[in-house]
């Protein structure tokens, strides 16, 4: 490991081993700090700020966020290579936060993974300059892209940013990525009507070569993190969509000829 890319540093807050929800197969998911959005339902609020933060756990202060090199991450990932191979399609997934907020680190990690024969994926909103995205595509096997809404005003109301850049980038990524899979967090009061999901499915079906759309039901697993960070959780009165509701939305997606599933 002598290439300069292995010396590139980035800031992360967690590495999750044996993940089966962040791309195909068994994967190691690296969670990067920093995000351009402020989604009300975010289950990783500690990911939003690039700066290191203090979280209170059992009355004790814990610092969230630490700096690592690409070499440190890849060395860790390679120890689990046997599990990736056993699952057929496993590898490394970059998540967050938004990994495109650390473009040099993301590029270096993906390139290093491919140089070592590891399958790569990112979970991203594609809210970045397309030139940044274009540099990573040669080293990316799976682009798992969140599309949360087709209406720009409602998207901005619930996430802090409009969606025009993301939707335009989706069209470009679809033409150049090895595989683009669209994922939709299903959030009551935001995008859980059949009409809203149908519009996302219609847009997805118009993307060149895109065949899959996954529906991810809202949950409150991250609610306690807000309290530990001293922040207010704005979705505490929102319930998880019922199985019947999710199945109905699944059928809506399938009407557009897309392969669909509930969960990642």
Secondary structure, 3 states (H helix, E strand, C coil): CCCHHHHCEEEEEEEEEEECCCCCCCEEEEEECCCCCCCCCCCCHHHCCCCCEEEEECCEEEEECEEEEHHHHHHHHHCCHHHHHHHCCCEEEEECCCHHHHHHHHHHHHHHHHHCCCEEEEEECCCCCHHHHHHHHCCCCEEEEECCCCCHHHHHHHHCCCCHHHHHHHHHHHHHCCCEEEEEEECCCCCCCHHHHHHHHHHHHCCCCCCEEEEEECCCCCHHHHHHHCCCCCCCCCCCCCHHHHHHHHHHHHCCCCEEEECC
